[in-house]
Amino acid sequence: MTKLSFTALPSSFSAVAIALLVASATAADSAAPPVNYSEQIKPILSGRCYACHGPDAAQRKADLELHVRDKAIRDAIVPGDADGSPLVERLTSPDPDVRMPPPDSKKPPLTAEEIELVKRWIDEGAKFDAHWSYVKPRRAALPAVKNQAWPRNAIDYFIASRREEHGLIPAPEADRRTLIRRLSFDLIGLPPQPAVIAAFLADPGGNAYEELVDRLLASPQFGERMAAYWLDVVRYADSGGYHSDNDRQVWLYRDYVIAAFNGDMPFDRFTIEQLAGDLLPEATRQQRIASGYNRLLQTTEEGGAQPKEYTAKYSADRVRNTAAAWLGATLGCAECHDHKFDPYTTKDFYSMAAFFADISERAVGRQEQTPLPTAEQETQIERLDGDIAQVRAEIGQPRPELAAAQEAWERELRDRKLAWTTLNVQASGSPGGASFQSLDDGSILATGASPEKDTYLLSAPLALSGVTALRLEVLPDDSLPAHGPGRAGNGNFVLHEIEVSVSGAAVAWSAVSASHSQDGWPATGAADGKPKTGWAILPQVGKSNELVLESSADLGGAAMLSVKLHQNYGGGHTLGRFRLSATTSPRPVRAAGVEALPKDVADALAIDSAARSDEQKRTIEAHYRTIAPLLKPLRDKLATLEKQKDEIVKSAPTSLVSMSVEPRRVRVLPRGNWLDDSGEVMSPATPAFLPGLGVHDRRPSRLDLARWLVSPENPLVARVFVNRLWKLCFGQGIVRTLDDFGTQGAWPLHPQLLDWLAVEFIESGWDIKHMLRLMVSSSTYRQSSDASGARQRDPGNQWLARQNRFRLDAEMVRDNALAVSGLLSTKIGGPSVKPYQPAGYWMHLNFPTREWSPDHGENQHRRGLYTWWQRTFLHPSLSAFDASSREECTVERPRSNTPLQALVLLNDPTYVEAARVLAARVIREAPADATGRVSFAWQRALGREAAPDELRALVALYDKTQQAYAADLAAAGEVLRNGETQSDGTSAANALELAAWTAVCRAILNLHESVTRY
């Protein structure tokens, strides 16, 4: 074999190799197990060497690939001969210009132990194996353990085996109060109620614990607890994130997630419905809602944003989130270059993006919401659809009298000529002070004062009978700015509404048209009853135009016509010269230049009736039925039914869902540059090193991707998800890096257990509740979290000789306080709610500016899961306890411990109100003495008896606070005014006592134990 010479390797050669060989040549203990490449060697190489000699071809130096065995042994490693390997030479060289890693790499040198490990590995044959997470999991046999009495299920065998290897003994089982509190927080996210605790403690049955587990898993609150975690993973929020962070409605997706967990939906179906629910045959409403997962990303409404740039952003976001959520993969690192540590390529990134290229959305602008009627609304719509179909069938039925009326109508049209009669305006007025001059042609000229806004009040006799339409002509005049017809400086006007009545009865219009309308200011805006719409005519100033209003019913007959012209735009945009006319010509009546008939109808009518084709006859007949007086009652009935349906559809909840369209073209973006179109066009495909998709005869879809993810052949998904379930039960994963199962991620502390759980998950039918039941039923889970005996020997609790204790998540902290006080609403689902929040917190939200309006009643005390999630201004109470802004996938929140958290617990109105309501219960339900009341509050908040020193401290606090409030009744009143819940009692004595006990309850809710799961 040709070996790479010492001088052939450049100074940038991998850092790992040098440090690894520096170790002493002391032979390893012959009893030591063989060096494990994936667990012991690969982390060293990836951390020190791969930056220059790894998967990223663009950064590779000396054409050396240490991640590929054939190439590594060709150039740098001699299997079985560490001392003869160039890699070792470079790692151990005393010359800083030769030694690896080079000083300018900023990589830390290898320790002597690491170098010795690498040498042992080479001497043992330099065996490579695939990264553990890329190999399909296998169910290992249960290991032997010394203490056969301890394991309750398979989990315990794996844990006990590793623990015994390290000479640790398990912690005793936690007491029953701790167990029920632990289980309640882990499975439903709420503390157990005192009656539930009492029943559990009093149950002597051997299955009491298992029955408790089953009750909690069956609780509707289970779905809420699980959804709170999943919404972090999929970056669910109530706002768009980018730029103005505008509102959007996606709460139906959250309700879907809650229902899915409560219904124990198999995780494979849960996955498929979210990624591709819209592509399933005859997709249900719930499956369409589930597909909203693809729309949860951040979007922009910024007017100056570049659509092409944001299309690239959305594409990359979906790749990052899908890879992190299901694969535990940092595929996002491959957006600009091949992954430096894992075998993901840039092509993998963009081929994954191509799966999502069919999703319909706006790159820039408000995303279109999809109405999703409830089951009740669907029933109403189906009934109305049936009624509408029946009326339409009646309208379409042949009738002799209708045919005769149609013939008469056609004769009228042949001889038809619109005849307009100018109305003689006898009275006029202007609240704004304008004057009116009648001209010889019957028009009216506004003169004198020109107010910013005005309403012209006009009246005229209507001697004609059978009036079918009115016309408002706007006319130029040399006396007006820019010759008019408006009085604004540019000659324009804005007519917001024309309000007409005949003898006091308001007139309804069947059609509104104009000879010309300004963009954004259509003719219909002048007669729609909306104060912000209207009709204007730019750029046709200095010209005549007309607005024609066709009435729904005939008008006139010696009546008085009253007209109000509302002009509220401002800037003097009022009419300068205009004329009113009426006509009795048959309908339809339209403005000059506007087709009164659809083109196909007009074209058919132009042909002699005997020469018309059957299609032309049907065209004319269908149109006539839309205007025939004989059918007006049926048309009115149809309009009523369609309006009812429209109102139901408009009232239906909406959400963002996936809708598949023709896929856009996806290219590799060189260095992630969205302006560079030179990259290769990519088709949907999964990472090449993982099991294949199995689709060859067509373009793969999102549905194919979803099914591939949950295929038993996929080595990652089951491992990733059971690892996160483990984290919920133990506070940390078997793989500590929950979002990275790659070479830079942590090695699993219990790899055989992780694989056993993954296989069990798949073979159970992807049953989430089954896996949680298995975990919480284990002896490992039921251990005490007391760390006094093993903290020094295993400070990180890697070997689980005890349970972990940790602070509750932000939502649980709040829910706990509300539950303890009795304020918590048990309502499930529905739109997001807004609890108390500091005034002005949203002051920097713009486009548009917004104010936080707290909800009232039950909505004020909903679970934290339902809090309005504003990405750029996350609710400050949740933020203080490390809630995620959900801009990106978050699989594990940090847990901080800050003074701000204590201030929130003491001063946030939610917690003060909860303490006050709890205090009222203390006064109302507990023994009258101070010690009895403290004991009651303590028991309700923490589920256990207070110790004597705890009782003394809180009784002393009560006495001290009561004295302070007695000297300052105003301060006591301030405490009692927090929150909208009414206080018990109004007398000064009652207020003083309630305020003092509120202080005691505030202290209890602020305890470390109150916000900690043990």
N, C-alpha and C positions, 0 to 999 in steps of 0.2 A: 504494500500500500504506500502510495506517495504521501508523505507528510508535509504540511505547510512549514516552511522554514521559519526560524525565529524572526528574521528580519522582514519576512513577507507580510506579516500582519501589521496593519497601520496602527498609529498611536491611538486611534479611536476604538480599538478592539474592545469587546465587551468587558464591562467592569467585573462581572461575576467571576469570570475565570480566574483573574489574578487573585482576588481575595480568597477564593476557594482553595488554591494550592499553597497559600502561605502557611497553612497549618503544619503542625509538626507531623512527622512521619510515623508517629506511634500507631501501631496496628490496632484496629478496632477489636473490641472484645469479640471472640469467636462466637459468643452466644447472642450477640446483637442481631436483630432481624435485618434483612437486606434493606438497603436504602430505597425508599419509595420516591420514584422520580416525580410524580405529580404532586405529592404532598410535601416533599422536602427539597427537591432540586429545582423544579420548575419555578416556584416562587422566587428563588434566588436569581435565576437566569432572567425571568421576566422583569424583576425589579432593577437589575443592574445592567443587563446586556441587551434586552430586546429593543431598546430605543434605537440602537445602531445595528443590531444583528438579529432583528426579529421579523415579524410578518409584514411590516410596512416597507415595501420595495422602494418607495421614494426616499426614505431616510437610511436605507441600508448602506453600510460601509464595507469595503473590501469584498463585496459579493459573498459575505459570510452569513449563513442562516443557521443560527443555533437552535431554532425551534423545529428544524427538520433533521431527523437523525442521519439520513444518508448524506446530506450535505455537511452536517456537523462532523461526522467521522471522516469525511473526505478531506476536510480542511483543517480541523482543529482538535479532534479527539481520537485517541488510539484506545479502543476498548481493551480493558485488561491491563493497561500500562499508563497509569496516571503520570508518572515521572517522564515518560516519553511523549506526552501529549503537548502540542504547541499551546493549547489552551492553558495548561498548567504553567508552562513557561511564562506566558504573558501575565498570568495572575500573580506569579511569585517573583517576577523580575524586580531587582532593586533599582533599576533605572526608571525614573518617573516618566521619561518619554516613551517607554516601552510598556510599562505596567498598565494593566487594565483593572478597573475603569480609570480612564485618564482624569487628572484633577479637574479639567475644565468641563467634565460631564456633570459635575455637581452631584454625582452619585456617591453615597457613603461607601467606604472600603468594606470588604467582607471581613467578618470576624474570623478568628482562628478556627472556631468551631465550624463555621460555614465552609471554610476552605478544606478542612479535614473531611467534611461530609461530601464535598464534590470529588475529592480524591478517592474516597471509598467507593463512590458511585461509579467512577470510571474504572477502578480496579475490579469492580464486580461485573463489568461488561458494558457499562454506559447504556443500560436499557431504557428505552423511551416507552411511554404508554400514553394513550389518549387522555386528555383532561377528564377528570372524573365525571363532571357534569354532562359531558358530551357522549357518554356511554350509557346505553339503556339500563335503567336500574334493574337489579335482580334481587329477589327475596332471599336473604341469607338465612341459614338455619339459626335457631335461637342459641346463643352462646351458653356455655356452662357457667354457673355461679355457685359460690360457696354457700350463701345464705338462701336456701331454697324456700324458706318461709316468707321471704320479703316480696317477691314479684307477684303482682296480681294479674298482669297481662304481658304480652310480648314486649312492650315498651320497657318494662322493668328489667327484663333479662339483659337487654342491650346496655341500659344505664348501669345496672349493678356490675356487669362484667368490666366496664371501663373504670368504674369507681373503685372496684376491688384491685385493679391493676395499680392504682395510685395510692392504695393503702388507706382509703377513706371509708368511713362508716356513714350510713344514711342518718339523717335527722329523724327524730320521732315524728309520728303523724301529728299534724296540727290539731288543736282542740276543735270541737264541733262549731263553736261560734266563729272561729277564724275560717273554717272550711266553708260554712254557708255564706259568709260575707265574700270570701274569695270567689266562690262559684258564681254568686250573683253578679259581681262586677264583671267577671270574665265572660259570662254567657248572656247576660241581659243588660249589662252596663249600669245597673242600679243596685242600691243597697237593699238587703232583705228587710221586709217589714217586721216589726217586733212580734206580731202574731205568728209569722212564718218561722221566725227563729225559735219561738217557744214551742211550736209544734214539732220542729225538727229535733230540738233537744229532748223533747218528751217521748219521741218515737223510739222504742227499744228494739224495733225490728232490725234484723241483720241487713235488710235491703234499703234502709232509710236513705242512705247516701245515694244509691243508684236511682231510687225513685225521685229524689230531689233533682238529680241531673236530668232525668226525663221530663220533669215538670218545667224546668227552666228552658230546656231545648224546645219544648212545645209552646212556651210563652210567646205571645205576639211581640214582646219587647226584644226577643232574640234577634229578629230580623232588623230591628233598629240598631242594635249594638253592632251587628256584623256590617250593616250598611255604612255606619260611621267610618269604619276602617276602609271599606271598598271605595267609598267616594274620594278618599285621599289618593288611592291608587289610580283611579281613572280621571283625576283632576276635575271633579264636579264643582261647579260654582254657578251663582245666579247672575254673574256679570261676565262680559266679554274679555276683560283683561287689558287689552291694548288701548292706547290713546285715552279716550274718555271713559273707558270701562263701563259701557252702557249695559242696562238691564236686559235680561232675556228670561224666558220661561222654559225651564227644563225640569221642574219638580216632578213631572210625571215619570221621568227616568228614575229619580230617587225612590218613588213609590214602587216602581217595578222591582228595584233591587231589594227593598224591604220584603215585598211579597215573595220574591224568589228565594230568599234565605228562609223566610218563615215556612214556605212550602217545601223546603228541602229539595229545591230544584237541583238535579245533578249538575255538577260543575261543567261537564262537557256541553250540556244544553245551554247552560248559563253563558258560556263562552260563545257558542255559535249564535245565539240570539243577539248578543251585543254587537259582535263584529259583522253579522250578516242577517239579522232578523228580517230585514226588508226583502232579502233574496230567497227566503224560504217559500215553498209553494203555498199559495193562499195564506200569506202572512196575516196573522191575527193582529188586533190592535196592540196587544201587549208586546208582541214580537217587533212591531214597528217602533213602539216606544223604546224597546231595548236597543234598537239600532241607533238610537240617539247617542250611544257611547261615542260613535265616530264624530259627533258634532260638539263634544264637550270642550274642545280645545279653545285657546284664546283666539279671538278674531278682532278686526279693526273696523271702525267706521270713519276713520280720518279721511277727509276729502282729498288730501294731497298724497295719500299712500299709493304706491305702485302695485297694481293688481298682480303683476307677474312675480314681484318680490314676495307678496303675501301668499300667493299660491305655493311658492317654494317653502315658505315658513310652515304653512299648514301641513304640507306633505311631510316635512321633516318631523314635525310634532307627532304626527300619527305613527311614524316609524319608531320614534323614541318611546312613546307611551306603550304601544303594543309590545315592543321588545322588553321593556322594563316590567310591565304588568304581568305578562304571561311567561316570558322566557328568562327573566332575571338577567337580561343581557344588556350590555352597554353598546348596543348597535349604533346609537347616536354618534359615537366616536368616529364612525366610518363615513360621516357625511362629506368630509373634505379630503379624506385620505384613507387608505387601508388601515384597519385597526392595528395599533402598535403591539398589542399583547395577545389578542384573540384572533382566530382565523376568519373574522368578518372582513369582507372587502368592501370597497366603495360601490362596486356593482351590486353586492348584496343589499346595501342600503337602498339604492334606487330601484332595484327590482322589487324589494319589499314595498317601497312607496307606490309602485305601479298598481298594487292591489287596490289602493284607495283612490285611484285616478277616476273612478266612475262616480264619485259622490258629488251630487249637485249642491253647490253652495255659491255664495257671493264672495269673491276675493276681498273686496272692499265694500263696506256698507252694511246696513242692518240685515241680519240673516232672516230669511222668511220663515215664520212660524207655521206649523202645520196643525190645523184643527183636528182634535182627536176626541170625538164625542164619547161620553160615558155610555154604559150599557143602557141606562134609562133613556138617554138622548138618542141613541141608536134606534131604540124601539119607536120613539116618537117620529124620528126621521123616516123610518120604514113605513109607518102608518101614513104619514104625509105624502111620501112617494107614491103610495098606492092611490090615495085620493087625487093627487096631481095627475097621475096616469089616466084615471077614470075621467076627469074633467077634460083632459086633452083629447081623449077618445070621443067624448061628446062633441067637442068643438069640431073634430074632424069628420063627423058623420054627415053624409049627403042629405040635403034638404031642398025640396023644390023651391020653397020661398027664398032660400038663400041664393040659389042659382039665378032666380029672377032679379034679386037685388044686386047681384054681381053684374048682370048684364046692364042694368040701369047705371050702375057706378062706372062701368067702362064707357057708356055713351057720354056721361058727364065729363069724364076725363078727356075724351076726344075733342069736346067743344069747350073744354075748360079754359078760363082766363081769370087769374086772380084780380079782383076788383077791390081796391082799398078806398075807404071813405075817411077823410081827415076829420078828427074829432075837434070840436070847438071847446077848448079849455076855458071855462067861465070863472074859475077861482083858482088861485095859486098862493102858496105861502112858503116861507123859508125860516126855520128857527135860527139859522145862522145869519139872517139879515140880508140875503140876496134879494134883488128885485127882478121882475120878469116883464118882458116886453113882447106883445103879440105882433108878429109880422104878417104881411099880406098873404104869404103862402100857407098860413095856418101854423107855422112853426113858432117856437118860443125862444127868446134870447135872454139868458141870465145876465144881469148887469149889476152895478153897484158893488156892495160888499162881497168879497170872495173869501168865505171862511175856510179854515183848514178842513173841516168836515161839515156835512150838511145833509138834510133830508128834505127833498122837494115834495110839497103836498099839493096835489092837483085834483080837480074834479071837472067832469064834463057829462052832459046828457048823452045817453045811449039810446037813440030813437030806433035804431035798426033791430030787427028781430032775427034770431038764428045766427048770431055772431059766432064764428068758429075760431077766430084768432085776433090778437092785437099786435100792433107793430110799433116799435119805438125806433124812429130814425134819428141818428146823431149826425149833425150837419156842420160843415165848416162855415166860418164867418171871419171876415177880415178884422173884426174888432177883437178877436180872441188871440191869445198867445199861440204862435206857430199856426194861426188860422183855425185852431180848434180841432175837433169839436169840444174838447175839454178846456177847463180854465187853468189847469196846471201850466207851469212854465214851458213844458215840452208839448203842450197841446193835447195831452192825454186826460183821461178820467178813469175812475174805477167805480162801477155800479155794483155795490155789494148785494143788493136785493131789490127787486121790484115787487111791491106788495099791492095787489089789486083786489078790490071788492066791488060788487054790484048790488046796490040797494042794501049795503051792510053785510052781505054774504061774501066770504072770501072765495076767490076763484082758484081752482086747481088746474094745473097745466098737464097736458098729455105729451107735449113735446116742446123743446126750446131750441132755437137755432139762431145763428148769426151769420151775416155775410162774411165776417172776418173776426177772429179772436186772437188776442195776444197769447203767446206761449205761457202756460201756467194760469191764464185767466180766461177760461172758456165761457161760452154763453150760458151753459147750465149753471155756472156759479152764481148767476144773478137770480136764480129762482129755485134754489135748493134748501132754503131755510137755514143755511149755515153762515154765521156772521163773518167768517174769515175768508170766504171765497167770493168771487165776483167776476165781472166781465170788463175787459179793457181792450184797446185796439192797437197799441204800438206794433209795428212802426207806421201804421196807416193813419197818421195824423194829417190834417188838412184835406181829408177825403170823407165822403159820405159812407156810412155803414148802417146796417139795420139789425135789430134784435126782434125776432118773431116768436110769439108765445101762443101755441095752439092750445085752446081750452079743452078740458075733458068733457064738458057739456056745453050746449049752446047757450049763449048769453043774450041779453037785451030785452027789448020790448018795453019802451018808455021807462027806462030805469036810469038811475044816476050812477055813473062810474067814478070811483075814487081810486087814486093812484098815489103810492108813496115810493119815492126813489131814494133809497138809502145809500149814502156815499161816505164811508167811514175810513178811507185809506189815510187821509191826512195830506198836508202839503198842497191843499187847494185842488185836489183831484176830483172836481165836480163837473157836471155837465154844463156846457156853454150854450149850445143851440140844439134843439131837438123838436120832434113832431110825433104826435100820437095818431094812429089810424086804426080802423077796424075793418074786418071783411066777413062776408057771409059765404064765401066760396067753400066748396066741400073739402073736407079733410082728405088727405094730409095737406097742411099749409106749412111751408118752410120759407126761410129767408132767401133772398135772391142769391143765386150761386150755389145754393144747397139743394142737392137732389131730393125731391119730395118722394121719390120712389127708389127702391133699390135698383141698381143698374140692370140686373137680370130681369126684374119685373118690367121696367120701362122698355127694355129691348123686346120682350115678348109681346107687350101691348102694342108696340109699333107695327107688328105683323098682323095682317088681316086674320080675323078669327078662324076663317075656314082653312087658312094655310098654316096654322100653328101646329107644332108637333105635340105629342102627348106630354112630353117633359115640360114644354112651355105652358101648356094648359095647367098642369099641376103647379107650376111656379106661380102663376097668376092667382089661382084658386087659394093656394096656401097663404099668399100675402093678403088677399082680401079677407080671409077669416081673421086676420089680426086686427082689422079695422071695421069689420061689418057691424053696424048698429044692432042687428038681430042677435049677435053673439056677445054683446057687451056684458050681459049678466054672467055668462059663463067665463068670459075673460076676467071680469072683476073677481069672481070666485077663485079662478086660477091664481090671480095676483095675490089674493089674500093667503091662499095656501102656500105659495112660494115665499111670501114674506114671512109667514110663520116658520117655515123651514129655515130660511135665511137667518132669522133671529136665533133659532136653536143652534145652528152652526156657529154663529158669531159668539154665542155664550159658551160654547164648548171650550174646555181647556185646550191649550196649545202646547206644543213642544217642538224641539228641533229633532228631526228624524233623518235617517239616511234615505235618499232616493237615488236610484241608479240611473245614470245617463250614459251616453257614449263616452268611453274613457278618453281622457285627454292624453296627449303624448308625454311620456316621462323620459327625460334624458339624464344621464350622469352630468352633474354640474361640477366641472373641474374646480377643485378647491372650494366647493360649495357656492360658487359665484353664480347667482341667478341670472346675471346678464350674459353669461357665456353659453351659447347654444351649440358649442362644438362637440359636446359629449355624445356618447353612444346612446341610441334609443333603447330603453329597457322594457322588457316584458315582465309581467308578474312572475316572481320565483322566490323560493325560500333559500336561506343560506346554503351554499353548495356543500359544505362539510356535514350538514345534518341530513337525516333521512329525507328522501325525495318526496315531492308532492304527489307524484303518480298521475299527473294530468298531462297528456301529450297531444291530444287531438283537437284542442281548442284553447282559447285564452283562459287561464285560471282566474277565478273570481275570489272575492272576499269570503264567500262560503267555502271555497276550497281551502283557503288559508285557515279559516276557523276550524275546519275539520282536521286539518293537518296538525294544528296546535294540540288538539286533544286526542290525537291518535296514540294508541299505546306504544307506538314506535318512537314517539317524540321523547327524548331523554330528559327534557327540562321541565315541562309544564307541571307535571304532578309533583316533582321535587320542590319546585318553587312554591307552589301553593301550600303543600303540607308544611313547609318550613315556616310560612307566614302564620298558619294556624298554630304551630308550635310557639311562635312568638307571642300570640295572643294569650296562650296558656302559661307561658313561662317568662315572659318579659324580654326574651331574646331568642333568636333563631338558632337552630342547630348549625346553620351557616349564618355567621354573624352579619355578613353583608347581604341583607335581604334583597338588594337590588342588583347584585353582581355575583353571578355564578361562574364568571370567567376566571382567567388565570390571575387577575389582580384582586379577585375576591378572596374571602377567607376560606380556608379548607374546612369542611364539615367536622365538627368536634366528634360526632358520632355517625360516621358515613354509612355503616351498615344499618343503623336504625333509620336514617333518612331514606335509604333505598327501600327498606322494609315498609315504611309508611307510604312511600310513593306507590309501590306495587299494591299495597292494601287499598289505597285510595282508588286506583284504577279498577281493581277487581271488585270493589264494593259498588261499582257503578257510579264512581265519582261522587260518593255520598258524603257531604260536608258534615252533617250532624253525626254520622257514624264515626268520622275521624275525631271530632271534638269529644264525643262520648268516650272513645278509646283513650284519649289523652287525659281527660279530667278524671277518669276512673282508675288511673294508674297509681301505684304507690309513690312513684316519682312526683306526681302532681300533689299528692296529699301530704307531703312532708311539711314540717314547720319551716318557716323562713328565718328562723333564728340562726344567725351566722356566727355566734360566739365561739363555737367549737372548731370551725373549719375555715374561717376567714383567712388566716395566715397561710394555710396550706393550699388553698384554692380561692384566692381573692375574687377572681372573676366568675366563680361557680361554674367552671367549664364542665365538671364531672357530675354536677347536679346532686351533690350530697345534701342539698337543702332546696327549698323553693326560693324563688326570687321575690323581693319586695320592690315595689316601684310606685311612683306617683301616678294617680289616675290621669287619663287623657282630659283635655280641656272640656269637652262636652260632658264627660262624666263628673267632673268637679262641680259644674253647675247643676247637673241633674241630681246629684247626690244632695245638695243643699235644698233643692226644691222638694225632693222626695221626703227628706227627713222632716221638713216643715209641714208637709201635706199639701203643698201648693201645686205639685207637678201634675200637668195634664197627661192623661193616658191616651189621648186622641192620636191615632196613627194616620200618617199621610197628609196630603194637601199641600197648598202653596207654602213657601217659606215665610217665616214670621220675623218680626223685628222687636226684640226685647229692648230694655232700657240701654241707651248709649249716650255718652257725653254730648251735650249740645255743641254744635260747630265742628264736630269731628269730620264731617263731610264737606267742610267749607271749600276745600281745594278741588272737589269734583266739578268738572265743567263740561260744557257741550252735551247736554245742558247742565246748569247748576242744579244740585239736588239737596234735599233736606231729609234727614232720618225722622220718620214719624213713627214713634213706638206703637205697637199694637196694644189692644186692650182686652180685658177679660181673659178667657182661656188661652188665647194666642200668646199672651204675655208670659205664660208659664209652660210653654211647650218644651220638649226636649231640645238640647243644644244641637242635635242633628238637623233640626228644622230651621235654625237661624239663617237669616239672609247672608249668603256668602259673597261679599264684595271683595274681589281679588286685591285691588289696590288699597282698600281701606277695610281690611278684615276686622270684624268686631273686636274691639280692644280687649275685652275680657277673655275671649278665646285666644287672641294673640298672646296675651300675657302668659298663658299656659301652653304655649308652643304649638298651637294649631297651625296647620299648613295653609298657606295662601292659595294652594292648589293651582299654581301656575304650571307646575310640572307634576309628573307622577311622584308621589311620596309614599314609600312603603314603610317608612319608620320615621316617626317624629323625634326630634331631640327632646330630652327631658332636662330642663334647666331648673335651678332653684334660686329665685331672685327675691329681693325685698318687694318688688312690684307685685308679686303674687300675693303676698300678705296684705298689701294695700288693697288689692282687688277684693279679697275675701272680707276685708273689714269695711270697705266703703262703697263698692259697687251696689247700686240700689237693689239689684236682684238679691244679693246676699243679705243686705240689711233688712229687706222686706221678709226674706225667708226666716231670718233670726227673729224678727218681730212676731211673725205668725207662729213660729215654734214657741216663743215666749208666752204667747196667749194660750197655747195649748198647755204649757207648763202650769200656768196659773189656774186654768180651767180643770185640768185632769189630774194633776199631781197632788200629793199630800201638801198641806198648807205650810209645813215648816220648810226652811231654806234648804236643809240637807236633803229632804225628800224630793224637793223640786229639782235640785241639781242632779240627783241620782236619776230622776225621770228623764231629764234632757240628755244626760250622758248616755243612758241606755238607748234612747231613741236614735241618737246620732251615731253611736259607735257599736251598738249591739252587744255591749258587755257592761258589767258592773264597774262603777268607778272605784278606784283605790282610795283609802282614807286620805292620803295626802292630796289626791286630785280633788276630792270633795272639799277639803279644807281650803284649798286655793280658790276654788270657785265660789264658795260661800263668802270668803273674804272679799272677793271681787264684787259680789252682789252688794255686800254691806257698804263698801267704799263707793260704788257707783250710785247707790241709792242716796247716800249723803251728798254726793256731788250734784245730783239732779235736784235734790230738795233745795239746794242753794241756787239752782239755775233752772227753773221750770221751763224757760224758753228753750233751753238746750234739749230737755226731754221731749218737748213738742216737736222739735226738728227731727229727732230720731223717729218719732211715730208717724211723721208725714212721708217717709220714704216708701215709694211704691203705691199702687192704687188700691191694694187690698185694705178694707176697712179695719180699723183697730177695735178691739173689744173695750167697751167702757169709754166714757167721756169725762168723768170727774177728774179733778186734779190728783186725788189719791190713786185712782186707777191708772192714770197716765204715768205717774211717778213709778209705780210698781212695774208696769209694763215696760217702761224705758229701762229700768234697772235689769230686769230679766232679759231684755233684748241684748243688753251688753254682755251678759253671761253667755247667751246663745251665740252671739257673734264670736266670742272667744272660742267656744266649742267648735264652731264651723271652721275656724282658722287653724285648728290643731293639725299638726303633721299627720296624725292618725286619721283625721277626717278625710284627707285627700290622698291617702296611701292605701294601696292594695297589698295585703300581707300574705 
